[in-house]
Amino acid sequence: MKKFAILLAALAAAAIAPSAWAQFAKPDKAIEYRQAAFTVMAQHFGSLGAMANGKAPFDAKVAADDADVLAVVDRLPFTAFGPGTDKGNNTKAKPDIWQKTDDFNQHADKMKTAMANLVTAARSGNLDAIKKAFGPTAQTCKGCHDSYKEK
Amino acid sequence: MKKFAILLAALAAAAIAPSAWAQFAKPDKAIEYRQAAFTVMAQHFGSLGAMANGKAPFDAKVAADDADVLAVVDRLPFTAFGPGTDKGNNTKAKPDIWQKTDDFNQHADKMKTAMANLVTAARSGNLDAIKKAFGPTAQTCKGCHDSYKEK
């Protein structure tokens, strides 16, 4: 029962489906995975941002492709903040993530809601819609990084 | 957000065509991106493999979620093997990738075809179908790694 209790505690802290967490072979792998998912997310978010801010020419196909990636990838990092993943693999995650888990999860939810709007905008092929949705999404990234990511 | 500002500045400075390749601020970023995409791919491919091989209990929802990620992520690394990305960020990519590009691309296409079958199987919720599709897909990974990835 001890193992089961640890698992339950882990699930409560991580607020994720049991199987998602169980898939990581060890904490370092979870950290590597969430860093990788953030890297992929940042690339495609940055691509939309460059178009939104006029730093790159608008290309509706690229924007739609970015949206398809973001629609799937945005939730992935948050499956990998389980207990024991607060240290290792040069993580910049602050300990508060595991102390203020509800607040951290709310930040994540805000991002996913804003990202869903950006995805819809990017799939519409309408640059003005992308411009409108990009800033609020970027703010949710910044808000969470300011609180929970080391500089 | 500092990283993002740097990315935007780099994009502005580069002033290049809006292809997938042009989105990378510099070669190191492309290498980091393809490594990250492979890491995400490996995690979800490994999850299906664990179920296919009886190392993890079968969960149709997890399998379908893995499929949704793999359906989007499988093509991503191959947008990031552009010129100048043969060195840096501890890449294990062999120089032959840029010498035998047609062959490398054929390997990538074989993987994507096999992965599409695995994705279909994983979405079907049928473990036997996953078992049948997993091995051939794993073979395409191994085939490409044997030729084009340093040990």
Interface residues (C-beta under 8 A of the other chain):
Chain A: A17 S19 A20 A22 Q23 F24 K29 E32 Y33 Q35 A36 A37 T39 V40 A42 Q43 F45 G46 S47 G49 A50 M51 N53 K55 A56 P57 F58 D59 V62 D65 D68 V69 A71 V72 V73 L76 A138 C141 K142 H145
Chain B: M1 K3 F4 L7 L8 L11 A12 A17 P18 S19 A20 A22 Q23 F24 K29 E32 Y33 Q35 A36 A37 T39 V40 Q43 G46 S47 A50 A56 D59 K61 V62 D65 D68 V69 A71 V72 V73 L76
